[in-house]
Amino acid sequence: MDDNLKFTVSYDSQHALIVLDLPELDLEHESDLILDVFPHESVFTAPPYHGRIPLERAGKCGKVLPEHIDYEKSSVTFRVPLDIATSSKGNASESTFPYGFGLLYNGPLSVDTSQELKSLSNPELHSLPDRMAMMEAAENADFNAEHYGMDYIQFMIDKLGLKLKDLSPVKPLTDEQRYRASVIVGEKPKQNELIKSISEHRPVMLGMIDILLAIAYDRLTNNNELNEANSHINIQRISATLSYFVEFSTIETLLRSFYRRSCTYPFYRNKDLTQLCVATLIERVRAANNRKEWLTQELSHAYDAFKTTDCAILNHYYIKDCIRYVELALDDKMLLQIMTELEEALPDVHPEPLGFGEENVVQRLLKDVITQDSDSYVTDSDDYESPISLSDASGADDDDDEDDDGASSEKELSNENVLEKLMNLKLSS
């Protein structure tokens, strides 16, 4: 596929010569051809390409520009200086923490300063508990009470204008998706062996489900379509796995994280939307005749969202490995068991506070809206009659049908006043 980076590496006494094959790039107009060099690997990122190139001899850390560009062959050559002193001492082990799918990755995360990837930029420096604590602290700082409160009321009125049906229908893989999956599985035999040898499936599967829930949210709010403007942001920001490289050990922790992040970072923020995403994921996993194909299709949605954006590196650290896992090592019984646990935990987690003090915000906002709604019936004009006085004057108390019609009209008027209040709040904020 277009993101498979082919390369060759050779060495002289002082340099590593790395030649990259880049047929999908317009090299005459591509200006971002930079190789990031770390002690034991170099990293190249230029969407749709992302590749980690291991170095047998230690390189000098930094950024290296191309030494030669062959436009006819679509190849780029980098001459990487070697750290002779470090190489002579051997590869000393560094005190870093693993991250990524199955904790299979080590070393620095390659994120250029020009990228807008909202992520923990140095996961190797933080333990898993520290990453979780940092993530929750960021959520507390980023939560917008006004936004959440207005979406809460708007959802009660018109479901935020969203179509809440036919989320992520179960469809067969397209030929392109099927081919891509086969290429991803075949491109890294060593990675396949690592995935096949995974002994602790549960944390790996919980991380994948966290990603699938973020994909479900994106599908729901984008009418089941890939939105080039925000799908990659939705999926990456809502998934704690993709944002802070955390690892979950319990269903409750996973659900709580999904609730907090889905009510903090996307455009639409409502717990009922979050609940619908969880319920739909459970339904779709159980309903799929070919569960592997459906999971691959969902992961392909994230792959496509990421591949030409600043989130492209997440395809390398998570999405492609998830696809390999589904194809090579999926524990189907455990997956269905986790769906049962999700279903059992959802009624308990859903009503729990998010931890942001959002209940007080909603109560104050509702009180404000109701107060203005009541004030709208008050006037100094003798020529104005409220809906209540009109009802009394017409003797409608004696007619049940007219009572029902009056109540309906009054409810519609109330909804209009609430909408007007929400618009005023949005304008003022």
Secondary structure, 3 states (H helix, E strand, C coil): CCCCCEEEEEECCCEEEEEEECCCCCCCCCCCCCEEEECCEEEEEECCEEEEEECCCCECCEEECCCEEECCCCEEEEEEEECHHHHHHCCCCCCCCCECHHHCECCCCCCCCCCCCCCCCCHHHCCHHHHHHHHHHHHHHHCCHHHHHHHHHHHHHHHHHCCCCCCCCCCCCCHHHHHHHHHHHHHCHHHHHHHHCCCCHHHHHHHHHHHHHHHHHHHHHCCCCCCCCCHHHHHHHHCHHHHHCCCCCCHHHHHHHHHHHHCCCCCCCCHHHHHHHHHHHHHHHHHCCCHHHHHHHHHHHHHHHHCCCCCHHHHHHHHHHHHHHHHHCCCHHHHHHHHHHHHHHHHHHCCCCCCCCHHHHHHHHHHHHHHHHHHCCCCCCCCCCCHHHHHHHCCHHHCHHHHHHHHHHHHHHHHHHHHHHHHHHHHHC
